[in-house]
Amino acid sequence: MKSPFYLTKEEMKSYGYKIVDIIVDHYKEEEKKKPVIKASRKEMDSIFLTEAPDNATDADEVLNFVVDNVLPNSNISTHPKSFSFVPGPSNFISTMADSLATGFNIFSGGWIVSPAAAELEIVTLNWLLKMFHFPVTKGGGIFTSGGSMANLTALTTARRVKCGDDFSKAVIYLSDQAHSSNIKAIRVLGFKREQIKIIPTDLEFKFSMNKLKNEIARDQLEGKKPFCIIASAGTTNTGTVDPLDDLADICEKENLWFHIDGAYGAAAILSKKGSRILRGIERADSLTVDPHKWFFQPYEIGCLLVKDASWLSNTFSEKPEYLRDIEGNESEINFYDYGIQLTRRFRALKFYMSIKTYGLNAFKKAITYNIDLADKTEDILRKSKNWEIVSPATLAIINFRYNPLNKDLTEEEVDKLNQEISTRVVDSREAFLVTTVLQSQVVIRMCLINPKTTLKHVTDTLDQCEVFAKQVLLEWQK
Ligand SMILES: *Cc1c(COP(=O)(O)O)cnc(C)c1O
């Protein structure tokens, strides 16, 4: 009997080439498309909701249906006018690399199963270790699905190393600007609310050092066990980097684990300006970096780096009898011993192939360009009587709001106005530009990590914002 999934060689090629054509056309034409999609559950149900079919459908028919209905009903995170959250600029080489990894269905869990996959993970992690001035021989790491899983893996390791099995008195410190995935990870690990200390930030959105020191001292006096500080190297809101050297000093003095969440921002180490801002990052015990953000990789690839690889293996090794035949020698790493997953897709391949193909200089150039673009955007906004900067361009993120000098708006009106500008821009679908809240002010946030974004994309969007702002003020008769 032929497999029920059998296709002829010709059928497979014709189907595969069609998909490559669709992807390439999308790359070449995405700019003509609108980056934003809005659809309700009801609308989506009306297109897609069906029972699983018992009988076959023609392959092209299914593919065409997907091309017509699925692909256009998602935001385009690679679009040059996709400014919100942290966009995913991606790149074509890695896209194809992912197809190869999936095509061969390579299992990236154990050395014996796929030595080359494990080796490429080791090699590319070494590139990252070197980039961040971590020790290459002693240090180590693992690729994860994203930053959230990297943070969870880091905090699990931190707790294991610093607290062993008893973490009843353990306390962990992070700032009010730390990414929500850290809190999620801490909750997953079973810490109680009173074991999590959220420290306020200062006017620049950095860890307030004085408040942190006071809190640690008080917890020690009360007999608790401070064990970990989570710093941000590029907060999601403002791109702010915490005072890494000062935090590292405290961690050294108090014997705390130093975790740095650099999911989006750490990549800036490849630029001159970024490496200055990130000074001290090499002092972390563990560092989260998300290649699917500012290393231009397609989803999913996150990464955790640690100073000492044995911390990971001591935390995550379990030795069940069914895995005993694939235990190799120690230098032959089984990545299932370094993290939570056993079966893992081959994430290292896209990172490897894109860096080999384009060269690190291309990445340096792109990241430097992004940082400069945000600086230029800041200059333009500062010259206008209508805009004010709320948080200056930092690691390619900038926050600003429309607040014309001659209108004398109340705080509440400015908040409403900026919310309304963002809503109208998103409704127009021309740009993906949403707000955030900083020090109780509603502000518009732009994250400019896409190398395809030009200054004109930015100024066109700002012009559009101004048109909507004037429209709203007219409606308010202001
Ligand atoms: C995006 C982000 C995360 C979460 O990463 P995912 O890849 O979305 O899971 C964590 N921390 C920071 C600072 C981020 O920007």
The ligand as an SDF file (V2000), in Angstrom:
LIG
                    3D

 15 15  0  0  0  0  0  0  0  0999 V2000
    9.7370   40.5880   23.1730 C   0  0  0  0  0  0  0  0  0  0  0  0
   10.3340   40.5900   24.5040 C   0  0  0  0  0  0  0  0  0  0  0  0
   10.2100   39.4720   25.3400 C   0  0  0  0  0  0  0  0  0  0  0  0
    9.3920   38.2600   24.9640 C   0  0  0  0  0  0  0  0  0  0  0  0
    9.9640   37.5660   23.9040 O   0  0  0  0  0  0  0  0  0  0  0  0
    9.0780   36.5860   22.9780 P   0  0  0  0  0  0  0  0  0  0  0  0
   10.0350   36.2020   21.9090 O   0  0  0  0  0  0  0  0  0  0  0  0
    7.9340   37.4240   22.4660 O   0  0  0  0  0  0  0  0  0  0  0  0
    8.6120   35.4650   23.8140 O   0  0  0  0  0  0  0  0  0  0  0  0
   10.8530   39.5060   26.5640 C   0  0  0  0  0  0  0  0  0  0  0  0
   11.5520   40.5920   26.9490 N   0  0  0  0  0  0  0  0  0  0  0  0
   11.6840   41.6890   26.1740 C   0  0  0  0  0  0  0  0  0  0  0  0
   12.4810   42.8530   26.6660 C   0  0  0  0  0  0  0  0  0  0  0  0
   11.0710   41.7300   24.9220 C   0  0  0  0  0  0  0  0  0  0  0  0
   11.1990   42.8230   24.1460 O   0  0  0  0  0  0  0  0  0  0  0  0
  1  2  1  0
  2  3  1  0
  2 14  2  0
  3  4  1  0
  3 10  2  0
  4  5  1  0
  5  6  1  0
  6  7  2  0
  6  8  1  0
  6  9  1  0
 10 11  1  0
 11 12  2  0
 12 13  1  0
 12 14  1  0
 14 15  1  0
M  END
$$$$
